[in-house]
Amino acid sequence: MMPIKDGFAALQELKADPNLRDVNVIVLSNLSQDDDINKAKVLGADEFIVKSHATLGEVVEKVVSLLAKQKQHER
């Protein structure tokens, strides 16, 4: 948990801000319930990684994939 507000609240605020809503978001959390993952996706997360289940290589792969998608979208 983050101090003051949780990640869901932070994500919701980020996506509500017109200047930040297009920022790509990868949630890195130990929450692993389907409800938590779905909530993050509904709030605008591009990816959800469960820390305890992911290797560093998998995290890097998701980041690289998301950056490649963003680069294609910008063309």
C-alpha positions as semicolon CSV with decimal commas, in nm:
position;residue;x (nm);y (nm);z (nm)
1;M;0,000;0,000;0,000
2;M;0,110;0,351;-0,075
3;P;0,090;0,616;0,196
4;I;-0,211;0,850;0,191
5;K;-0,385;0,695;-0,112
6;D;-0,377;0,357;-0,278
7;G;-0,265;0,286;-0,632
8;F;-0,621;0,266;-0,761
9;A;-0,694;0,620;-0,640
10;A;-0,367;0,747;-0,787
11;L;-0,445;0,579;-1,121
12;Q;-0,796;0,724;-1,122
13;E;-0,662;1,076;-1,060
14;L;-0,394;1,036;-1,326
15;K;-0,645;0,925;-1,589
16;A;-0,888;1,204;-1,492
17;D;-0,626;1,471;-1,561
18;P;-0,651;1,587;-1,926
19;N;-0,275;1,649;-1,935
20;L;-0,189;1,300;-1,809
21;R;-0,469;1,071;-1,925
22;D;-0,266;0,941;-2,221
23;V;0,031;0,839;-2,007
24;N;0,091;0,464;-2,023
25;V;0,058;0,290;-1,688
26;I;0,193;-0,044;-1,577
27;V;0,065;-0,146;-1,235
28;L;0,321;-0,342;-1,034
29;S;0,149;-0,487;-0,729
30;N;0,126;-0,788;-0,502
31;L;-0,251;-0,780;-0,536
32;S;-0,335;-1,079;-0,750
33;Q;-0,711;-1,124;-0,732
34;D;-0,896;-1,103;-1,063
35;D;-1,110;-0,822;-0,919
36;D;-0,799;-0,611;-0,848
37;I;-0,654;-0,673;-1,194
38;N;-0,986;-0,593;-1,363
39;K;-1,030;-0,277;-1,154
40;A;-0,687;-0,152;-1,261
41;K;-0,766;-0,223;-1,627
42;V;-1,105;-0,048;-1,602
43;L;-0,935;0,254;-1,444
44;G;-0,697;0,271;-1,740
45;A;-0,392;0,059;-1,662
46;D;-0,225;-0,073;-1,975
47;E;-0,064;-0,368;-1,797
48;F;-0,085;-0,532;-1,455
49;I;0,211;-0,724;-1,318
50;V;0,192;-0,926;-0,997
51;K;0,529;-0,868;-0,829
52;S;0,549;-1,204;-0,658
53;H;0,483;-1,388;-0,986
54;A;0,699;-1,189;-1,228
55;T;1,066;-1,208;-1,312
56;L;1,269;-0,901;-1,398
57;G;1,278;-1,026;-1,756
58;E;0,898;-1,037;-1,772
59;V;0,875;-0,682;-1,638
60;V;1,126;-0,559;-1,896
61;E;0,936;-0,746;-2,170
62;K;0,609;-0,570;-2,076
63;V;0,778;-0,229;-2,070
64;V;0,945;-0,285;-2,408
65;S;0,618;-0,412;-2,558
66;L;0,424;-0,112;-2,431
67;L;0,686;0,130;-2,561
68;A;0,677;-0,040;-2,903
69;K;0,296;-0,007;-2,914
70;Q;0,324;0,360;-2,819
71;K;0,583;0,421;-3,089
72;Q;0,360;0,256;-3,353
73;H;0,064;0,464;-3,238
74;E;0,265;0,786;-3,274
75;R;0,341;0,716;-3,641
